[in-house]
Amino acid sequence: MTEDVQARRFVVRGRVQGVGFRWFVEREACLLGIAGWVRNNLDGSVEILAQGTRHQLAGMHSRLREGPRAARVDDVEVSEAKSLAGLSSFRIEGAW
């Protein structure tokens, strides 16, 4: 039995820019087998679109709450997102 693929939008707030947060997210997503993207927002938050099974997304959520060592995560906002057909890899958007 295969689990249905779902998508979630995460917005992480705190000290999450300039601390390697996008690279941390990319690595964790690859380890978990999640597709999607991560980008910095102008308001200082980091936004992630993640697509995977419920189990994979729960794993991503818990890792986002921890963040990399140099980061300070104050809040992780989660919302439903529309699954994107053909999304098969994870990438950093807007990196230099």
C-alpha positions in Angstrom: 0.0 0.0 0.0 1.4 3.4 -1.0 0.7 6.5 1.0 -0.8 9.4 -0.9 1.5 12.3 -1.7 0.5 15.5 0.0 1.9 19.0 -0.1 2.5 21.5 2.8 3.7 25.1 2.9 5.9 25.9 5.8 6.9 29.4 6.9 9.8 29.5 9.4 10.4 32.6 11.5 13.2 33.5 13.8 16.9 33.9 13.0 16.7 31.8 9.8 18.4 33.9 7.2 22.2 34.1 6.9 22.7 30.9 9.0 22.6 28.2 6.3 19.0 27.4 6.8 18.1 26.8 3.1 21.0 24.4 2.7 19.9 22.6 5.9 16.4 22.3 4.5 17.6 21.0 1.2 19.8 18.3 2.9 17.0 17.2 5.2 14.5 17.1 2.3 16.9 14.9 0.3 17.4 12.6 3.3 13.6 12.3 3.7 12.8 11.9 0.0 10.8 15.1 -0.2 10.3 17.1 -3.3 9.8 20.9 -3.4 11.7 24.1 -2.8 13.0 26.5 -0.2 13.4 30.3 -0.4 14.1 33.4 1.7 11.2 35.8 2.0 11.7 39.6 2.2 10.2 39.7 5.7 13.1 37.6 7.0 11.2 34.3 7.1 12.1 31.2 5.1 9.3 29.5 3.0 9.3 25.9 2.1 7.0 23.9 -0.3 7.3 20.3 0.6 5.7 17.3 -1.2 5.7 13.8 0.2 3.8 11.3 2.3 2.3 12.3 5.6 5.1 10.6 7.4 7.8 12.4 5.4 6.1 15.8 5.9 5.9 15.1 9.7 9.6 14.4 9.7 10.3 17.6 7.8 8.1 19.6 10.2 10.1 18.3 13.3 13.4 19.1 11.6 12.3 22.6 10.7 11.4 23.3 14.4 15.0 22.4 15.3 16.9 24.1 12.4 20.7 24.2 11.9 22.9 25.0 14.9 23.3 28.7 14.1 19.6 29.3 13.6 16.9 30.2 16.2 13.5 29.0 15.2 10.6 31.0 16.8 7.7 29.7 14.8 6.8 27.2 12.1 3.6 28.0 10.3 2.1 25.0 8.4 -0.7 25.2 5.8 -2.1 22.8 3.2 -0.7 23.3 -0.3 -1.7 22.1 -3.7 0.4 19.1 -5.0 2.4 19.9 -8.1 2.5 17.3 -10.7 6.0 16.4 -12.0 7.7 17.8 -8.9 10.4 15.1 -8.3 13.4 16.9 -6.7 14.2 19.5 -4.1 15.8 22.8 -4.9 16.9 26.1 -3.3 15.2 29.1 -5.0 16.7 32.5 -5.1 20.1 31.5 -3.9 22.5 34.2 -5.1 
